Amino acid sequence: AVAKSSKAEELEKVAKVMRLTSDIVSRIVTGKEMTMNLALGRYKVWAMNNLTGRTAGSHISYVTKWIKDFNLEKVTPASIEDSMVSGWVNSQGKGDENLKASTRRVRKAALSSFLDYCYNKGWMLTKPADLCRVQMDKLTHQQKETKSHEAMNDEDIKALMKEADAFWQMAIHLASVTGLRLGDVCALEWACFDGNTVTVWTDKRDKRISVRVPRAVINSICDLPVSDPTYLFPDRREVYRDVNRRAGLSVQFKRLCNRAAEKSGRNGLKKKSFHGLRSYYAKSKKADGVKTETIAKDLGHSSTKTTDVYLNTKQ
């Protein structure tokens, strides 16, 4: 009776409205002091401390390009609309007309991460990226298809080893018998090796994988000069960790492929990448009778469907 006479329900509703109003005013005032350039600067610090190096670098690169393409440097985060996100993710303008659906999803993920950060900081009242989707109906068949990597074969590897320097010889050797990505090879630590097993936390997904390594490869690793107490290839690791220099490693390998192709006459090498060594590993294991589930675990795949793509690539 007392509660009813004091209109407690109405008082509670008023209190909620007051709290909501206070929150909104706080967000708006804070947002007026913030520009997209300043927000990006703070996001970079957060991303480098909270995301994997690979993901942080990718997100920062895409967000920077989006802000530049739409001239958003001096606007406030609160002024961002969903059309600005969708317009960039689904762009068919010059240079974007052949973008794969997978690349567009990565673009959206990058903007979602950045704009969610701005929202949680109180610099904007909505999450415009949540309303955006990749418009598959506007893409061609080729854009929808997943990019495939051609697998290396024994003759390719022999040709590459003849032209490679010490680092690339070891990287090729390791990748062919473990399926490790180039970034994981660059970041290898001495502590990763225990007997005939190498254990790494993959750079792409932060997954822990353990793979047996042939004794001959272990012996080669033991013969490497020790220039750093922690890392096998400290210089290459620094290059890979630098977002602005990382692509240079792929360029180096592409040049190696071209050089090996010209010397050996294996022109197919010009179309292949370091990733082809992961397919080589998968196919080699399958030929030895290893189950697809085991191969998927070695490669750090969450689904055997991804592994099947590697197993079905042409050589």
Secondary structure as UniProt FT lines:
FT   HELIX           2..5
FT   TURN            6..7
FT   HELIX           8..32
FT   HELIX           36..50
FT   HELIX           53..69
FT   TURN            70..71
FT   TURN            73..74
FT   HELIX           77..79
FT   HELIX           82..89
FT   TURN            94..98
FT   HELIX           101..120
FT   TURN            121..122
FT   HELIX           128..131
FT   HELIX           136..138
FT   HELIX           141..144
FT   HELIX           154..163
FT   HELIX           166..178
FT   HELIX           182..186
FT   HELIX           190..192
FT   STRAND          193..194
FT   TURN            195..196
FT   STRAND          197..201
FT   TURN            203..205
FT   STRAND          208..212
FT   HELIX           215..222
FT   HELIX           234..241
FT   TURN            243..246
FT   HELIX           247..264
FT   HELIX           267..271
FT   TURN            274..275
FT   HELIX           276..287
FT   TURN            288..289
FT   HELIX           292..299
FT   HELIX           304..311
//
